[in-house]
Amino acid sequence: MEFVYKARPARVIFGAGSLRHLEREVLELGAKRALVLSTPEQRALAQTVAERLGSRAAGIYDRATMHVPVEVARDALAYAKSCGADCAIAVGGGSTVGLGKAIALESSLPILAIPTTYAGSEMTPIYGLTEAGLKRTGTDARVLPKTVIYDPDLTLTLPVDLSVTSGINAIAHAAEGLYANDANPVMSLIAEEGIRALAQGLPGVRRDATDLAARSYALYGAWLCGTVLGNVGMALHHKLCHTLGGSFNLPHAQTHTVVLPHALAYNAAHASDAMRRIARAIGTDDAARGIYELARQNGAPLALKTLGLNEADLDRAADIAAANPYWNPRPIERQALRALLQDAFDGVPPTTR
């Protein structure tokens, strides 16, 4: 057994009502004026956060956008400088946390994240920026949020359908972490527990959107899965989703939900131990089919065609993904990759090829 394990610093405040600690955590960062970031849709929550900070709120920037266009990142950084902010608070999901990371990449502003979805981006030093229709990703310790406040109360308004897809997006982080080229036993333990927690929590959220215990379990799982993504590498699944999101503007969480079962099937014969652990975590005997059924039984989308992708785009998507692939346990084969995308486009159950 050989591996390298490197722990990343993180301060996590978890529990219902944890938002009450916000001012304390801003001061813990050594900051005095915080810029609150959000999407336009979560402006009201950003306003609540700003009001809680009172005079320590430098302003609100509510233009966070999916896949972080470089133009938005530059505009947000200019706004942060203009209002004298010495830290940024990212309230929301991956889009907002991604914007916070883009600001941190180009400045010394520390980021405090308050996730309201299960994306997990808040636990990773991975950033993504989209320019001229192509999304590029990278890793930089500067973009890792210094503090994360997990308050399950803030996820109660997350629509059930988005809760499910956001949760399966999180599962994807842990699933690929189990067969990453730099996997290690510590992260594998965390990955399996994270998948198990989400597989248990999401059906509870589906049954009752106000079930705080189910919401807490799902958020706990998302934290663990995000931790895995922040410590080990990505593979084919993430490459495909970055391609579909950055080049075809498909919605992030829904795309992850559709693609994951097919990516797992592609790699099944080359990552047998990982597949056993995923299957065990979700209580099934087939990892790929089990994830597909988790999505189907909880009302999640199953086909790329329902997300706005045109069938004519499949060849280009396969070309982009194959041209500069991430490391993967199975070699990337253009024909098999194109077949994978066709299955994901049609929404059929995953096939081992």
N, C-alpha and C positions, 0 to 999 in steps of 0.2 A: 504494500500500500504506500503510494507516494503522492503527496499533494502539498500545495501551498495555501495556507489560510491567513488572510489579512483582515482583521476587524476594522470596520469604518466607524468613526465617532458619530453618535446620534443621541439626541435628547428627545425622548418620547413621553408625552403626557397623554394618558389614555383613560377614558371613562366618560359616562354620560355627564354632561354639565361642565366638561373640562374647559370650555370656552371662557369660563369665569377667571381662569388663570392667565388670560391673554396679556394684560398689562405687566404682570410679574415676569412673563417670559420675554417680552420686549426689553424690559430693563435688564434681564439676565444676559441679553445679547450685547449690552452696553449701548443700546440705541435710545434715541429720544424722539425721533420723528419717523413714523412708519407710513409708507405708501401702501395702500390696500389695492390688490389686483383682483380682477374678476372678469368673467365674460359679461356681455350685455345682459344675458338672461339672469345672472345672479347679482345684478346691481343692488337689489334690495338687501341681500345678505351682506354684501360688502359695506353697505351703508350702516347696517347694524353693528358690524365689526368696528367701523370707524367711530361710531357714536360711543361704543364701549371704551375706546381709547381716548375720546375727548380731545384735549389739546395735543396729545401725542400723535394724532392722525395728521399726516402731511397732505393727504388727498386720496382720491380714488381714481384708478385707471381701469375702466371697464370694457376694454376692447380686446381682451384675450381671445385668440382665435385658434381653431383646430390646426395642428401641425406647425404652429408658430411661424408664420411668414416673416421673413427678415425685416420687412418694412414695419410691421407691428412692433417687433422687438426693438428696433432703432427708435421708433416713436415713443415707446414706453420708457426707454432709458433716458431720452431727452426730457421727458416729463418728470421723471424721478429727480433728475438734476435740477430742473427748474423750480421744484417745490421744496428743495433742500432735504430730501429724504435720506436717512442714514440706515434704513433697512426696508425690506419689502415683505408684505404679508400676502401670500398667495392663497386665496379662498376659492375652493372649487375642486375641479378634477384635473386631468392631465393637461388640458389646454392652458389653464391658469398657472399650474406648477411649472409647465414648460416655459411659459413666458417669464416667470420668476428666474428660472435657470438661465435664460438668455440674458437677462439683466445682470445676473451674478457673473456670467462669463466675461462680460465687458466692463465690469466695475468691481468695486470692493464691497458692495452692499450685501450683507448677510440676508438670507431668506428664511422666513418662518412660514411653514406650510400648515394649512388647515384643510385637510381633504374632506370633501363631501361626497366622493365617489370611492370606488374600490380600485382605482387605476394603479396605485402603488408607486407612481413616479416620484413621490416625495422621499422615497427611501433610496434613490439611486443617484449616482453621479453622472448619469447618462443624459445628454441633451439632444434635441433635434431641431433643425431649422430647415424651412422650405424656401427655396429660391429658384425662380424660373422653372417651376414644375417638378423639381427634384428635391427630395428630402435627404439631407445628410445628417448623420448622427455622429456623436463623439462622446468621449468620457473625459471628465475633468473634475478633480476634487473640489474646485471652487464652486461648482453649481449645486453641490449637495446641500439641501436645506439644513441649517444648523439646529433647528428645533421643529418638531412636528406635534401638533395638537390633534389627537384623534377623539372627537366627540360624537358618539353615535347619534345623539339628538339631532345633529346637523344633517344626517343622512335620511331622516324620516320623510323628508319631502322629495327625495330622489325617486322618480317614477319607477314602478316595479320593473317595467321592461328594460330600462336603463340600468337598474340595479343588477339584473341578471347578466346582461352583457358586460357590464363593468366588472362583475365578479368573475366571469369566465375569462375576461382579459387578464385579470390578476392570476388566475390559475395557469394561464399560458406562461407567465414569468417563471413560476415554480417548476412547471413541467419541463421546460427547456433547461432550467437549471440542473435538473437531475441527470441530463446527458451532455452537459456543457463540457468543452475540452479542459476547462479549469475547475470542474466540480470538485467538491471536497465533502467529507462526511458530515461536517457541521451544517453546511448549507443544505445537504440532502435531507437531514432530519427536519430542518425548518421548512423545506419545500413540501415534504409529505404532510406535515402538520397543517401548513397553510392551505393546501388543497383540500384536506379533510374538513377543516373549519368552514371553508367556503361551500363545499358540497353539502354540508349540513345546514349552513345558514341561509343559502339562497332559496331553497324550497320554502323555508319558514317565512321569508320576506314575500315570496310569491303568494303564500296563503293569506298573510296578513301584513300589509305594508306598515302597520303601526307597531309590529312586534319588536320591541326594543331589544329583547334578548337575541332574536335572530339577526337584527341589524348589528348588534355588538359582535356577534360571532363572525359575521361576514366581514366587518371592519378589522377585526383581529386577524382573520385569515389574509385579508388584503395587505396588512402591515407585514406579515411574515413573507408573503409572496413577493412583495416589493423589496424586502430585504435580500431575498435570493437574487433578484434581478440586479441589485446594486453590488453584488459581490462576485458573481460569476458571469460567464459570457452568454451570448445569444446565438441562435442557430437559424435554420431555414424558416421556421415559423415567423420569427420577427422580421427577417429579410423580406418575406412575402408581404407582410402587413405594412412594413415601411414603404414598400413599392406601391402597393394598392392605395395607401393613404396619401403619400406624397405626390405620386404621379397621376392619380385618378381621383383624388379628393374624396375617397370613401370615408365614412364615419369610423372613427378609431376602434371603439370597443366592439361595435357590431362586426367589423371586419375580423378582429381577433377571434370572435366567437365562431364565425363561419369557418375560418381557415384552420383553427387548431386541430379538430379531429382529423383532417386530411393530412396535415403536417406530421401528426403523430403516427398515422398509418404509414406514411412514406418512410419514417425512420424506425418503425417497429422492430424489424429484424436486426437492426444494427444497434439497438439500445434496449435489450430485453430486460435488464434489471430496472431501468427507469420505468419501463412500461408496467412491470409488476407493481412497482411502488405507487404509480399513479392509479392503477386499477384498484389496489388495496385501499387507497385513500378515499376513493369515491364509491367503494363497495360493489365492484363489478369484476368480471374476469377478463375484460378487454378494454384497455385504456382509451383507444381511439373511439370505439363504439360507445363506451361509457360517457365520454365527454359529449358526443353527439346527442345521446339520449338525455343527458342533463340539460342541454340547450333546448331540445325539442319539448321535453316534458314541462319546461318552465316558460314556454312561449317565446323563446328567442328566435331570431332569424337564422335560417339554415343555408341560404343561397346568396351568392354575390349578386345575382341578377336582381334581387329585391332591394339591394343597397344602391343601385344606380349604375352598376358597371355594365357596359355593352359587351356582348360576346365577341365582337370584332376587336376588343382591346386585349383579349387573352394572350394572343401571340406576343404583343408588345410587352405585356406584364411579365411573361415568361422570359423574354429576352433580357429585360432589365434585371430581373432577379438572378438570372444565370450569369450575367456579364461580370458581376462583382459580388460573388456570394460570400456570406458569413461562413465561418467554420461550421461543419455539420457532420454528425456521425456517419451518415451515408453520403457518398459523393453526389454532387448535384448533376443530374442527368436531364438535359433539356427536354427530351421527349416525355420522360416520366413526370417532370415538373409541369409541363403543359397539360398532361392528363390529370394531375392533381388539381390544377386550376379549373379544368373543365368540370370535375366532380364538385368542387366548391361553388362554381357558378350555378350548376344545376341544383345543388342542395341535396344530392343523393347521399346515402350513408357512406362512410369512408371505406376505401378499398386498399388493401395491401398489395402493392405492385412490385 
